[in-house]
Amino acid sequence: MEIISILLDAAYAYMGAGIGAGVATIGAGIGIGRIGGSALESMARQPEAIGDIRASMIVAAALVEGAAFFGIIVCLLIVLMK
Amino acid sequence: MLKHRTDKAFKAIFLLLTTFILLQGSAQASGSSDGQFDAGEMIMHHVMDAHDIHLITLGDHHYSIPLPIIMLSNEDGLSVFLSSKFHHGLGAYNRYALDNGHVIRLGSNNPMAQSDSLDMAAAKSMGFSEESWQGYFNGRPSGFINVSITKTVAGILLTVVILLLVFVSVANAYKRAPNEAPRGLQSLMEPIVLFIRDEVAKPSIGKHYERFLPFLLTIFFFIWTANILGLIPFIGGFNVTGNIAVALVLAVFTFILTTMSANRNYWGHIFATPGVPVWLLPLMIPIEIMGVFTKPVVLCLRLFANITAGHIIILSFMSLIFIFANQYGAVAGYGVSIVSLAFGIFMNMMELLVAFLQAYVFTLLSALYLGAAVEEHHH
């Protein structure tokens, strides 16, 4: 019972928000890193398609970043709301 | 001749960049002499909506462009007045007062109902009411709603004016000389419009792309212009697309258009996804229905989060200077300002790219959803 009342302390919400933001950023980093890596590989294999590949890479990166931003917004809401 | 023109172009770009950089520098000059610097409050103030366009604060004096306040109340009806009557939160007008950015209504027998210098705590202690849409539409006497032109609305109107100016003149130029080569502003707009038509609309929608092309072009240019507007310093700091309500409305436009132009194939894919065994349908149908609603929500959040996060990052880098100056003395502030400036300029350039990219991604995804809605059966 003690544990429950300790864990319901508001300070842990802030810690959770911070950790959540960090984990969301890790996810974005891994995702966009993979996109960039495979884009570079395919550009090296077929230099004629560099333009197309570059455009697709940027679009895919924007979409993955969108997912990371949901996590960030949730963490921001935790910190800003009461 | 060609070398002369490219020289001029380079000089113009260099001048523009230098001015931009110098403007960044002078952004640090103000604000270091007003007590303790609260970074969180400053950032929130820049990112959220306001009832006036705050240009600059020199010492004690606020310089801002007042905006019309439009209040509808069940007691008094329509009240329209400029937000300068609020004297930045120190005044009341017609029983309306500005409390921390919100407009509240003071009680009817409040003697400070129309004064130039208000003690907010004292005035509120005599009873006040807050905005309530439910109260207004239920006919409650204290109900009132705030439909003012706020900074975000002014930003939207400014974006609309810019778009109208550009595109009406380009359209007239095409009407005047339909078979001539494009000149001037046309040659800037034509490749972009063709880019949206050939790379976004045609591949995503297919045969009926012309029906949706005006919508896609409008969405693209509106979001791009509104994003860029939010990046221009010193004109008051607009945050149009970084407002979740604005992003939500844009996403709702896409949602309404998709749902209204959806054909049998679209609904068939939702309620009877092809290739799915019958016993799996009770699971697939709720998932597909949720998908119909989450797609616009995701569009909205992506735009809102990207733009707001960008603004917050730039503002945070600039506030770092003042935080260091307050903690460790003025020299630390100057020292950090070099790093802050470098990162701030880099983030501003990045935000210019993000402004275009988010507009493009929003338009591309809208086109994909519209394409899925009008897709013909092809098995």
Interface residues (C-beta under 8 A of the other chain):
Chain A: A55 I58 V59 A62 L63 E65 G66 F69 F70 I72 I73
Chain B: E199 V298 L301 R302 F304 A305 N306 A309 L357 Q358 Y360 V361 L364
